[in-house]
Amino acid sequence: MTKAIQKWWDETAGSYQASSEIHTKSAHYGPYAPDEAELKLLGNVKGKRVLEIGCGGGQCSIAFAKNGAICTGIDISKEQLKYAERLAKENKVKINFVRGSFQDLSRFKSKSFDIIFSAYAFQYSPNLNKVFRQVNRILKKGGLFVFSFDHPFYLLINPISKRIINSYFDTGRHELVETWQDKTKHKFIFYRVKISDIYDALIDSGFFVEKIIEPLSLDKKQIAWTRGSWKKIYPKETVKLIGPTIIFKSKKFK
């Protein structure tokens, strides 16, 4: 499972980074969501130890580092991390990028981070409870755990026809096979969850949920993922009906 997800991201890293156009001015939360500069969910990160889970091209970690955070990013894709290393160098910030699956965070010491952040990565986890328990272990008491997800409601509809095509209760592993322009086939694996699954995993792992945010921002200056093939996934008229992003802000209390 892990190898298939890694293979997908190694193969698609270049085209994804080129098409998504993610900036490094402020941490992003996902398609049609305001960024951290507007939402201010993390507060002042200066001097804070921040771990970004599923850091991809490193844009969020770079934004945090620009604001004085001490950043570590973990990702499964070597190609994504190569991009992240180059981008960090271009932005003149120092970040500790680590290659590995976030299903196993045993390499990190207990109570070693003030903030743990993730944008659109946990849909690749077969076991949120396992990940969240590990996040709790490596987060300091009172530390923040903030992350975004594909909105489970958005995944129910065909974005073009706006018709419901999936069951909300059809959770777990899903697999798509895409045929690219060069006629090669590529396997894409992800996991569907209900909102209650995410919430319950947080509570069961020792977190207090401070906010659940279902944002919608149509500010063209902020939005990535709006051009080219992304228009078929996130058509503006559909996004206006169901936002594609959901954000959870939680705090470790035990």
N, C-alpha and C positions, 0 to 999 in steps of 0.2 A: 504494500500500500504506500509506504513512505517513498519507496524507490520510484513508483509511478508518478507521484506528485512532484518529486524532485526532477524527474525527467521532463515533465511538462514545463516546469518553470525554467529549467536550463534551456529548453528549446525555444521558449517564447519570450525570454527576458528582453532580448533586443527590441523586438517589435512592440512589446508591451510598454517599455520605457519610452520609446519614440512616440507611440500613439497616445499614451495617457497624459503626458505633459504635466507631471507633478512638480510643483515648485518647492523650494526649500526655505521660503520666507517664514512659514508657520506650519506646524504639523497638520496634516489633513486627516479627515475622518472618513472620507469616501465620497462617492458620486452624489452631487447635489446637496452636500452638507457643508455648513460653515466650517471654517478651520479653527484651530485653537486660539488664534488671535481674537476671534469674535466670541467663541464659546467660553474661553477662560476656565476650563474644567480642572486644569493642573495647577493653576496659580503660578507663583514665581518659582522657576526651576533652577535658578542660579545656585550652584554649589550642591545641587541634589544629584544623587546617584540614580540614573534612569536606565531601565532595561526596556528595549523595544523588541517585542516578540513578533517574528515574521516580518523583519525589517525591510525585506525586498531591496529596492534600490537605495535605501538609507535616507530618503528625503526628510522623514520626520525626526530621526536621530540627529541629522545635520541641523535642522531648525532648533532642536533643543540645545545642541552644543553651541550654537550661535548665541543663545541666551544664557550661557554659562553653566549648563548641566554637564555632568560627567557621564558619558553615554556608552552603553554597550548595546549592540544589536545582534540578534541571532536569526539566522535564516537557513533553510535547507538547501537553497540553490547556489551553487558555486558561481553561476553566471550573474545572478542578481547581486551577489556579494562583490564580484569584480566591478560591476557598475557602481556599487555603493562606495567602494574604496576610491575609485577615480573621482567620483562626485565629491567625496569628503575632502580629497586633496585639492580639488578645484576651489572649494569653499573655505580652504585653509582652517579646517577643524580636525581635531583628533578624536577618533571613535574606535572602540574596540569591537571589531566585527568578528563574530564567531559563526562557523558553519556547523549546523546540527539541527536535529528535529526538536521542536519545542515540546514534543511529547515527553522528552527526557531533559529536565533542567537540573539534574544531579550535579553537574559541573559547577553550579553556583552555590556559594555558601549561604547558610540560613541567615535571615535578617540582614541581607547585604544591600538592599535597594530601598530607596525612598518612594520611587514611583515605578510602576510597571505599566507599559502602554502597548497597545496593539491596534492596528487599523486593517480591517478586512483580512484577517489571517485565520481566525478560529473556525471558519467553515471547512478547513482542511484537517480538523481534529476529529478522530473517531470517538474520543472520550474526553469531554469537557471537564468532568469531575476530576479526572486524573491530573489534567493540566492545571486546573484552578487550585487544587490542593498543593501542588508544587509551587505555584505562584505565591500562595499564602506563606509557605515555608520560607521563601527567600525574600519576602517583603518585610520591612520593619513594622512593628506594631504602630498602628495609626497611618500606615502608608497607603497611598492611593493605587488602585487598579482600575484603569480606564481603557476601554476598548470599543471598537465598532465592529459591525457585522453586516452582511447582507440582511436586509429586513426580511424576515420569514414570510411576510405577506406578499412582498414583491415577487418572491420566487414562485408564487402560486399562479401567476398570470402570464399569458403571452403578451409581451410588451407592445407588439404591433396591433393585434386584434383587441387587446384589453380583456380577453376572455379568461376565465379561470380554467386552467388546464391541469393543475396538480392538486392533490389533497394536502391539506395542512397537517394531516396525521401521518403522511407518508414520510416519516423521518428516517434518519440513518444514511447509509452509504448510497450515493448515486454516481453513475458513470455516463459520460458522454464521449462519443468518438467524433472528432472534427476532421473534415477533409480540407486541407489548406490549398492555396492557389497552385502549389507545385504538385498537387494530387496525393501528397503523403497524408497518412492518417495519424492522428494524435489523440491519446486517451486522456480525458480530463475527469478527475475524481474529486468529489466534494461531499459534504455531509449536511443534510437538512436537519434543522431543529425547530422546536416550537419556542416561543418567547418564554414560556414557563420553564422549559428545559434549561435555558440560560440562567434565569433567575434562581431556580432551585439549586443549580450547580454552584452558584455564588454563595447562597445561604449555607448550603451543606459544607462548603469549604471554609467557612469562618469569616465571610465578608458581610458588611452592612451595605445595602444598596442605597446610595444617596439620590441618584437620578437615573431615569430612563428617558432618553431624548430621541424623538422621532422628527428630525429636522427637515426643512426644505429651504434651500437657498438657490435662487435663480440668478445670483450675481455672476456675471460672465467673467469677471476678473479672478474669481476664486475657483471656479469650476474646472476640474479636469474631467477626462472621460466624456467629452461632449462632441468630439469630431469623428469623422471617418466611420469605421465599423461600430464604434461605441454608440452612434445614433440609433442603431437597430436594437441595442440592448437597453438603452436609456432614452427613449424618445421623450421629448419635453412634455408632450400632451399626456403621456402615461405617468410620468414622474409627478405631474401636478395632482394626479389622483391618488397615487400611493408612492411615497418617498422610498427610495431604494436602500436607505441607510438607517440603522438603529444604533444608538450609543448607550453604553452602560458606564456609570461612574460609581465605584464602590470603594469601601475603605476596610482595611483589616482591623478587626476588633479583638481577635484572639489568636 
